[in-house]
Amino acid sequence: MADDLASDAAYVEDCRVAAWCERPASELSRYWDAGARQFTFPEGWPEGVEAERYVREQIAAAAPPPSELPPPPPSGPVSRSVQRLREMLR
């Protein structure tokens, strides 16, 4: 899934805009279009931002943390009905 996001043009564009939005407020004010009431960011990434690394970091940050739950205990011996079902499925 991470590879899909890294090659998804819309996601990469969202990351580019997010990278611009993380800039200092004084820099952001240059890109505010009061008439359109929206930011108009220039093409490309902000100076000092490596695009591929930034996208990878955004994907990693959005991934759920690894599960810390212990594995379930063994269930014990298999019942006759489960055993018969397994034989039927072979």
C-alpha positions, 0 to 999 in steps of 0.5 A: 500500500505504501508503494501505491501511495508513493506513486499516487499523484494526488497523494504526492501533491497533498504532501507537497502542499503539506510541506509548504504549509509547514513553513514559517508563517512569515513565508506562508503569508507570501503565498496567501491570495486574499482575493481567492481566499486560498494559498497559491503555492509555487510549483515544486517543493520548498527549499531544503525538503527532499520530496521522496523522503518527505512522502515516505515520512508521511506514509510512515506516520499514517501507518498504524503502530505495530500491534503489541498484543501477545499472540493468542494461547494455543486452543488445545486439542482439536475436536472430532468435528473440526478434525473431520472437517479438515479431512473433508477439505483435503 
